[in-house]
Amino acid sequence: MKAPDTLLDVWNQFNNFPMETLTKAWLYQQPNGPRQRTVSEMVEHRNEYGTSGNCFDLTVWLLHAFQLAGIRAHAIGHDFFTPKTHVAVIAYEGEQRYLCDLGDQWISPIPIDYLKGEFVEPVSGFFPAAKVQIDTTSSDCVVTYHRPSGKRSRQSYSLVAIDHEELIRAGQHSQQLLRKPLCEMRIPFEGEIAHWEFYNWSSFLSTNSCLLNEPPANSTDDWCDRIHVHTGISREVIAQSLDVYSRL
């Protein structure tokens, strides 16, 4: 079930990349305004400020990396041009397809085509703090997440390939939507890969055993410190971004 090394060599380049909507709020204060950035812009911003981006940024970046490695891949998504939009990548090893979702901070690409008898039971090691179950049809892939608390949730992906122009248009639309500040990060924790999240002025750590709520921060400076420690994003960028969100 492990993804092939050719895919993992690319995927692992993004191991320390948060998924975050801080960058797009920060871009509101920049001369060119909010936009779907090019890969060269994203690389420049990461090198200088430690930023990464939202699911569109990460998808565009990952597709570029797969292309450089000679790996066939394309974008998939749902609810484009709405606040519920999400986008990810399908990469190929021969005819086997792998779901690669940096936007939801998966630990590893997961195969979605399988022989009868595999993935009947939920499996661990692919998604932080949850086991996952895959159900693939000719046009869709449905992931069921089994949480330690017993809670189940589902995510559905359309497997229809999205061309680059549509991806960029949808990304441009997404970059101009500001709702609530969000930052997610895969972090090592007590022998596992846990999921740390800052969302709407609260933060918590999801593990394979429980949900650990962090105490509220006392100030924006405290939030900047906490987010910086977990993600490496520049405190200046975080502060400017949180200022934009606080005024919504």
N, C-alpha and C positions, 0 to 999 in steps of 0.2 A: 504493500500500500504506500510505501514511502515514494515520494516523487524522485525522478531520476536526478543524478548529480548535475546534469546540464541545466535543468530548471533551477535546482537549488543554488547553484553558483550565482545565478542572476538574482533570485529571490533574496538570498542572504545579504546582498548589497544594501538591502533596505531594512535590515533587522533593527536598527536604532532610529528609524524614522517614525515619529508620531503621526497620527492622523489628526489634523487640527484645522479649525476654522478661524484661528487667530490671524493667520497671514492675510486672509482676504479682508478682514477688518482693518489691519495695518495698511493694506494697499489703498484703502479709501483716502488715506492722508498723503499718498504719494502722488507725484505730478501726473502720471498716466492713469491713475485711478484703478478701480477694481477691474480685473481682466483674467482671462485664462492665459497663464504665462507659458512661454516656450520652455523647453527643457533647459536650454542654456540659461535662461533667467532663473529657473528654479535651482539649478546647480550653483549659480552665483549667490543667490540669497541664502542657500544652505551653508555655503562656505563662509559667508560673512556673518550671518545671523543665527544659524542653526535651525532655520525653519524647514518645513517640508510642504504641507498643504492639505487640502481636503481630498475626497475620494477621486475627483476629476484630476487634480494635480498628480496624485500618486499613480493613477491609471495611465495617464499620458507618459509619465516618467518610466513606469515599468514596461510599457509597450516599446518605448525607445530602447530600453536596455535589452529586451528580448530580441529586438530587431538587430542590434549590434552583435548579439551572440548567435545570430542565424537561426533563431527559434521562431516557428510560426505561431502567431498569437493575434487575437483581436479583442476588441472591447465588447462587453455585454452590459445591459443595464435595464432600468425600468423607471417609469414615471418621469421621463425627461420633461424639462421646462415646468416642473412643479416643485414645491418645497420638499416633496417626498422622494426626489430623485436619488438614485444610487447607481454607481457604475463600478465594474470590476473587469477582470481579464480572463479569457480562456486561452491557455497555452497548450501546445500539442507536442507529444512525443510519439511519433508515428501517427496512428489513428486514435490513440488514447488522449482524451481531453482532461485538463486539469484546471480546476477553479482556483484562481489566484486573486485574492481579495485583500489588498492592503488597506482599503478604506474601512473595513471592519476589523482590521488588525488580526487576521488569521496568523497562526504560528507557521503554517506551511501550506503550499499548494496541495489540493486534495483531488484524487481521481474521481471523475463523475461517471465514467463508463467502466463497468465491472462485470465479472463473471457471476453467474447465478450462485447465490450462497454468501457472497461477500457483502459487507455493510448491512447485513440483516439486523444486527445489533448496533446500538450507538457506539462510536469509537472515540477514543481520546487521543490527544497529541496533535490535533490539527487546529483547535480553537481554544483560546485561553479560558479556563474556568467553566468549561462545558464539554460534554460529549456531543457528537453530531451524527446525524443520520441523513443519508442522501437518497433522494428519489428523483430519477432522471427520466424524462420522456423525450420524444423527438424534438420538442421545442422549448422545454422548461427544465429547470433544475430547482428542486425544493429542498432546502436544508432545514431540518428540525434540530433545535438546540435543546439539550437536556441539561438543566442547571442542577447544581448540588442540592438546592432546596426542593427539587422535584418539579419546579416550574418548567414548562415547555413553551418555546416560541418558534416561529417559522419565518424564513426568508425565502422569497421566490425570485429566481433569476430567469429572464427570458434568454435563451441561448442564441437568439438571432444576432448575427454579427453586425456591429455598428461601424459604419465607415468613419474615417478620420475627420472629415468635414463636419458630419453631424455631431461627433464627439466634441469637437472644439466649440461648435455653436451651443450645445447643451452645457458645456463647461463654462462658457462665457456668461450664460444666463445664471448658472449656479453661483458664480463668483460675485454676482451683484445682489444676492439674497442674503441678508443678515437677519438671523433669528436670535439664537442664544449662543454664548461662547461654548465651544466644545474642544476638548483635547483628549485623545486616547493614546495609550502607550503600552506596548508589551514590555514587561520587566521581569527579570529573574527574581524569584521569591521562594526561599526555602525548598530548593530543588525542583521547582516547576516554573513555567512561564505564566505569570499572572497578568491581569489586565487592569491597568490604572486608568481612571477616567476623571476628568474635571468637566462638569457640565452645569451651566446655569448657577455658578457660584457655590457649588458643593463638589466634593471629591471623595472617591472611594476606591478600594482595591478589591477586585473579584478574584477569588482563588478557587481551587478545586474543592475546598472544604467549606468555605463561607464567604460572606460579603463583609468587608472591613470598612466601615465608614470613618473617614478622617474628621477631626474636629474642624469647625468653621474657622476660616482665617479672619483675623481681626481688622485687616486693612487690605487695600489693593497691593501695597508693597509686600505684604505677607503672601498674597496669592502669587505675585510675580516670583517670589523666592521659591515657593512650592512647585510651581509649574516649571521653572527653570531647572530645579534640581532633578525633576523626573524626566525632562525632555531635552535639556540643553539649549532650548530656544533663548535668544538674547532677552535679558530683562527689559531692555528698552523697547523691543518689539512687543513683548507681552504687555507692558504698561500702556503703550499707545493703543494696542488692540482692545484691552479691557476698558480703556477710556471711551472708545467708540461704542462698545456694547453697553456700557453703563448709561449712555445717553439715548439709547433706543426707546 
